[in-house]
């Protein structure tokens, strides 16, 4: 299958797609022995690509996948202009370049997936994968059966459509100002749960991602990083093809 040169570089885990375009424009990429300065060209597995004289890592080698328990108060980015701490500041320094599989906003916490493969990250994030993400959500306000039914049918807010989300209110907090619910969805737009809850006058004040696809946070300690076994990664790749 032919793909754009910049995508091939990004999928190999060298850098982001945007950074790959820059590498090509700077004359740092050779294709089949020839300097390549156009990001528009397409390549296949038969082509030989070098960046700064080093061949791309083989994409047929099984990518690595990690689970991380993100605490609230850190950013899901490689570099924050405001100088706030990031996920990558908390990770061990001896890791290969990792790509976030989706994000959690500054005040959200819980399970993050990171991988060495841009291609795998893209497949895991794509809405067509229909991978469920489950969240434990604390909120202020009263969630009616009618509101839950509306959420389960999908909601359009200011022109943005949010897919159906399943909502289960947890019992035992009826006398508290804060309620808890388990929310399960399959898309994960930016601030999706917060935006939908706010639309119904429900204020989210804590949000914890419990699972992503078949991966669960469980009892993983905060700031803990765990690598997913290779046989599980291989099975996952077959699943999301």
N, C-alpha and C positions, 0 to 999 in steps of 0.2 A: 504494500500500500504506500502510495506517495504522500508525503506530508511536507509542509514548509520547513526550510532549513532551520529557522529559529525555533520551531516547535521541537524538532529532533534534538537540538542542543538542550532545550529546557527539559524535555522528557528524560534525557540522560542524567539529570540532576546537577548539571553544571551551574545553572543560574535560572532566573525567571525568564519568561518569554520576552519581556521588555528589555532585560539586560542582554539577552541573546541578540536581539536586533542591534543593540549598541556595539556588541563585540564584532558583529559582521561589518557594520559601518566603519569601525575603526581599523579594519583590515587585519583582524586577528584570527580569521577563520579560513582554512583551506579545505576545498572540496576536491577530492580525487587528485590531490597534488597541486591544484590551481587556487590562487587567491580568489576568494569570493567576497564581494562587497554588496551584493543584492540579497536582502532577506526574502524576496519574492520567489526565489527558485525553490522547486520541490525536489525532495530526495527520497530514496528508498533504502531498504536494508542492505542493498548491494553497494551503496556509495560509502566512500571512506572520508570521514570528517575529522579534521584536527582543529583544536582551539589552542592557540599559543604553542603550536608544535606538538601537542599531546593528543593522541587519538581519543575520541569519545569513549567513555566506558561502555562495555557491551550491554545492550539493552535486553539481551536474552538471559542475562544473569538475574536471578530472582531478586526483586527489590526488597528492602527492609522496611518494616512497619513497626511503629512504636505507639504505646499508650502513655498518656501523661495526665496527671491530676492537676489541672490548673486551679490555683487559688484566685479569689477575687483580687482586683487591684493591679493586675499585670496585663499588658497589651499583647494581642496576637498579631505581631508584626516583627520584621527583622530589625527595624530601626524606627523609633518614635521621635518626631521633630520636637516634641515637648520634653523629651528626656525622661519619660516615665519608664519604669522597668518593663521588659518584654519577656515572653516565654523563653526566647533564646538566651536571655541573660541567665536564666535559671537552669539551663540544661548543661550537662557535662561538656567540656571543651574538646573531648577526643572523638566526637561523633562526626559522621559524614554530613554533608549539607542535607538538611531536612526541609520538607515542604509541608505546610499545614494542610490538613484535610478539613476544610471549613474553618470557622473561627468562632470564638466566644467573645462577647464584648467585654470592656474593662471590668465591669462589676459582676459579670457572670463567672461561674466556676464549674468544675467538673471535668468530664472526660474529653480529652483532645486526642486525635490521631495525627501522627506525623509519619511521612514516608520519604524514602530516597527517590521515588519515582514520580515525576510530574504526570505521567500518563495514568498511573494508578490513582493518584490524588484526584485527577479530573473525573475519572469514572466513579469514584466513591462519592463525589460531590454532586454529580449530575442528577437532576430530578428524575430522569428516566430509570435510574438505578432503583428507585423506590425503597431505598434503605431507611428503615425507621430510626428516628432519633427520639429518645425519651428523656424528659426533663421533670425534675421535681421543682414546683413553683410555689413560692409563698407570696400571697397578695392580700391587699386590703380591699374590702368590698364584699358584696354578696353575689355569688354566681348562681343565677337562676337556671332552671331546667331549660327554659326557652333560649337563654344565651348559649348554653352548652350545645343545644340542638343546632343553633345557627353556626357556631364554630365548627361543628361536625359536617356541615354542608359547604364550608368554604365562605370566605368573606372578602369583599372588595372595599378597600379603604383608600380614598383619594386617588383612584385610578389604579392602585396596586392590588392585584388579586392574590390572596393567600389560600393555598390549598386547604382541604379539610384537615382539621386536627382533632384527635380524640382527647377528651378531657374527663378525668375522673377525680372528683373532689374526695379528699381523704377525710375520714370521720375522726371525731375526737377533739376537734378544735372549735366546735360550734360556739362556745362562750368567749373565744378569743377574738381580738380585733383583726388578727391575721388568720387566714385560711391557707391550707396547703392543697395542691392538686398535682396529679401526674398528667403531663401533656405529652402526647405522642404525635409526631408529624413526619413527613417524608420529603420535605423540601429544604427548609432552613434558610429562608431569606434573612437579610440583615435585620436584626432586632424583631424578628417575626412575632414571637410570643409577647414581648413587651408591647408592640404596636397593636396587636389584636386585643389584648387585655385592656389597654388604655382606651381603645375605641369603645369598650363597654364599661368605662369608668371604673376599672379595676386596676389598682396600682401594684405592680410587681416590685417587691423589695428584696427578693432573693431568687436566684435561678441557678439550678444545678443540673448539668447534663449527666444523666445516669448511664446512657448507652448510645451507641452509634452502630447501626447494623447489628451484627452478632457480638460486638465487643461491649463489655460492661465495666463500669467503674468499680462496682463491688466495694470492698474494704480497702482499696488502694489509698495509702496515705497521701496527704496533700504534698505536692511537688515531687511525687514519686514518678519515675520513668521506668517503663517495662517494655522490653522488646517482645513482639509477637513471634511465636515459633514459626520457622520456615514452612513447615507443612501446613500450618493454618493460612499463611500468606498465599501459598500455592493454591489451596482450595478456594480462597477468596478471589484470586485472579480468574479462576475458571468460572466463578459465579457471576462476575461483573463483566465478562467479555461481551 
